[in-house]
Amino acid sequence: MTTGFKTPNNYYIDLITTFPPRPITNETELIATQNRINSILDKGSLTKDDRDYLKILGMLVYEYEEEHEEIPTICGVELLKALLEESQLSPQDLVPILGNEFIVLEVLNGKCQLSEHQIQELANFFQISPSLLTNIA
């Protein structure tokens, strides 16, 4: 009995021959790979072959971005604003943590300092390290 890879079906072979997965070396290739990923995702219902192929393309994009794209480090108020947006929350969603809407708005405008307790509560809420919010205090 032998073990190993399953022979790919015709659909998977078509995927890899139409747009062969290769290491990404420049922005043009990155954009083409991202467009290919999006075109497959736009289909809606994905097969196992689609998911396997997307995983490979995703790894190639990740590898390129890790090497070539600088990810800005944000913290403090800017991080808090980004977390709200990413979580699709409004400032009012922070009222239970910070006490009232006025304080929330003052914090987001950089006009109010947070206590260590408030920083810890926000960190717990967003599941991040409190140290990322310390320059709000």
KAURHU-V213059 format. One record per helix or strand of 3 or more residues. SS is the DSSP state (A for helix, B for strand). FROM is the first residue (numbers start at 1). TO is the last residue. If there is no record, write none. Layout:
ss={SS/SS}
from={FROM/FROM}
to={TO/TO}
//
This chain:
ss={A/A/A/A/A/A/A/A}
from={10/27/48/76/91/101/116/130}
to={18/41/68/86/98/108/126/136}
//
